[in-house]
Amino acid sequence: VLLLAAFGVASLIRAGRKVEGAVIGALIAFGVLASNAFTYHDTNLAPTDRFQELIAIGDRFSGTSPTLAVDFDEYTFYAMPDMGIDGPGFASRSETVARLRDGVLGSYGQSFDVDALPLEAVQKYPLILVRRKPENSRPPANFDLAFRGRFWDVWRRTRSPRVVEHLPGGGLLAAASRLRCRDVRDLARRARADDTRLTYAVRPPLAVLEAAKAPVRPAGWALLPEGVGLYGPGELGGRVRLPVSGRYRVWLKGDFGRELSVFVGGRRIGGVSYSTGGAGNYGEPLVGEFPAGRNKVSVVRPGGSLRPGDGTPGRLVAVVFEPLDERPRMVDVPATEWRSACDRPVDWVERVRPG
């Protein structure tokens, strides 16, 4: 149709009707550009920087196989063809890693915390690929950080210590929690019986504003099974209580097209845009310095334009504040000092045998 219309315009011009030809040609060009703009407007743009980092990791660790990937991303197979990517969210061929600690089979397309897998399954992998986000647990004590990027961490298994038993902590939106002292005491009793020690990972406390519970929410932002749908412009707000003053990473959990601006205490600290993924997706964190106590938090979605990807509906699950120095602090104690592991939030407690 466009080709015939172009021939028609050319015929008008050749026949000396240049004004009519120019007007009709301009209308055709406007229609083509407008239809393209409306199509691209609703396109879900790929998070290119994150994918490029995956490719770089695939080049750096090529040949190390198999690799456990607990965070689902379809692009992982393309980016890391020589790393034998496997995990419960990738329709794993291995029954061991496909089945979680509670016996349930992992489902395709879902992300899982490393603590959701049985210890014996995790120990079969020389490498673990993990998305950087506040709710992801540190791998067991015999894994060391081999690579840290903007979006991904790679952990490499070491010979020492030998992990005998793993007691996970954490919960919704947080990798750490207070464990029941009874469970830690039972673990310590088994450690004394076979002369092993206890190792635990201490994590800093998080402050969370859940989108579905925010007191300020636009009427058009409907509640979803997880979080709030971002439809049209609006502002979501609430307050978080920070335990100490200092610098924090501010994470937005969800899927984002058009830029969301984040304000803390009335001051804009940055924006998150064009970051999408599977379940458990987070945008790249923002960094700011905030006082202790209650802080007002606002997430603003402005009006749209015909920019590519600008019309894609978003989803906001939570705003999470994490102290800037978020790396777990490893503590090793004899079994007799087990109480120190149940009086603070920990990622996990393990029974280990030094190598």
DANORVEN-V799605 format. One record per residue. N is the residue number from 1. RES is the residue in one letter. PHI is phi in whole degrees, 0 to 359 (999 if undefined). Layout:
BEGIN
n->[N,N]
res->[RES,RES]
phi->[PHI,PHI]
END
This chain:
BEGIN
n->[1,2,3,4,5,6,7,8,9,10,11,12,13,14,15,16,17,18,19,20,21,22,23,24,25,26,27,28,29,30,31,32,33,34,35,36,37,38,39,40,41,42,43,44,45,46,47,48,49,50,51,52,53,54,55,56,57,58,59,60,61,62,63,64,65,66,67,68,69,70,71,72,73,74,75,76,77,78,79,80,81,82,83,84,85,86,87,88,89,90,91,92,93,94,95,96,97,98,99,100,101,102,103,104,105,106,107,108,109,110,111,112,113,114,115,116,117,118,119,120,121,122,123,124,125,126,127,128,129,130,131,132,133,134,135,136,137,138,139,140,141,142,143,144,145,146,147,148,149,150,151,152,153,154,155,156,157,158,159,160,161,162,163,164,165,166,167,168,169,170,171,172,173,174,175,176,177,178,179,180,181,182,183,184,185,186,187,188,189,190,191,192,193,194,195,196,197,198,199,200,201,202,203,204,205,206,207,208,209,210,211,212,213,214,215,216,217,218,219,220,221,222,223,224,225,226,227,228,229,230,231,232,233,234,235,236,237,238,239,240,241,242,243,244,245,246,247,248,249,250,251,252,253,254,255,256,257,258,259,260,261,262,263,264,265,266,267,268,269,270,271,272,273,274,275,276,277,278,279,280,281,282,283,284,285,286,287,288,289,290,291,292,293,294,295,296,297,298,299,300,301,302,303,304,305,306,307,308,309,310,311,312,313,314,315,316,317,318,319,320,321,322,323,324,325,326,327,328,329,330,331,332,333,334,335,336,337,338,339,340,341,342,343,344,345,346,347,348,349,350,351,352,353,354,355]
res->[V,L,L,L,A,A,F,G,V,A,S,L,I,R,A,G,R,K,V,E,G,A,V,I,G,A,L,I,A,F,G,V,L,A,S,N,A,F,T,Y,H,D,T,N,L,A,P,T,D,R,F,Q,E,L,I,A,I,G,D,R,F,S,G,T,S,P,T,L,A,V,D,F,D,E,Y,T,F,Y,A,M,P,D,M,G,I,D,G,P,G,F,A,S,R,S,E,T,V,A,R,L,R,D,G,V,L,G,S,Y,G,Q,S,F,D,V,D,A,L,P,L,E,A,V,Q,K,Y,P,L,I,L,V,R,R,K,P,E,N,S,R,P,P,A,N,F,D,L,A,F,R,G,R,F,W,D,V,W,R,R,T,R,S,P,R,V,V,E,H,L,P,G,G,G,L,L,A,A,A,S,R,L,R,C,R,D,V,R,D,L,A,R,R,A,R,A,D,D,T,R,L,T,Y,A,V,R,P,P,L,A,V,L,E,A,A,K,A,P,V,R,P,A,G,W,A,L,L,P,E,G,V,G,L,Y,G,P,G,E,L,G,G,R,V,R,L,P,V,S,G,R,Y,R,V,W,L,K,G,D,F,G,R,E,L,S,V,F,V,G,G,R,R,I,G,G,V,S,Y,S,T,G,G,A,G,N,Y,G,E,P,L,V,G,E,F,P,A,G,R,N,K,V,S,V,V,R,P,G,G,S,L,R,P,G,D,G,T,P,G,R,L,V,A,V,V,F,E,P,L,D,E,R,P,R,M,V,D,V,P,A,T,E,W,R,S,A,C,D,R,P,V,D,W,V,E,R,V,R,P,G]
phi->[999,295,296,296,297,296,299,297,298,299,295,299,294,294,277,89,263,291,296,299,297,294,295,295,298,295,296,297,298,298,298,296,296,294,295,296,299,293,292,293,303,259,281,272,286,287,284,301,300,294,292,296,293,299,298,298,295,299,290,291,251,305,96,276,215,278,239,276,242,275,261,286,203,302,292,302,298,287,288,229,292,252,247,57,302,213,171,295,268,248,52,304,281,266,297,296,276,289,264,278,301,274,91,280,283,292,255,298,87,256,259,224,285,299,291,283,262,296,302,295,288,298,289,280,252,286,227,233,259,226,292,282,196,291,268,277,283,288,300,305,298,269,243,249,289,260,203,229,247,289,239,227,243,238,247,248,288,244,279,221,280,268,276,264,209,230,247,279,244,83,181,300,67,215,278,240,199,279,274,293,300,298,292,293,297,295,297,295,298,291,293,294,293,242,59,253,244,250,232,221,250,271,241,290,291,253,242,229,247,279,300,293,254,294,291,246,209,300,299,279,268,284,288,247,306,223,92,230,281,261,241,79,287,167,222,247,212,183,227,235,255,268,290,219,285,151,268,229,271,247,257,250,265,145,229,224,255,308,299,258,267,248,242,234,64,83,249,287,255,147,218,234,210,48,230,234,180,276,300,84,288,234,280,296,288,261,235,204,248,224,280,291,100,281,237,283,235,227,241,244,250,281,294,264,215,271,300,306,81,288,269,294,298,254,212,240,262,195,247,241,257,234,308,300,272,266,295,300,262,275,235,243,222,291,301,291,256,295,297,294,270,242,250,204,292,231,287,193,234,233,263,233,240,303,276]
END
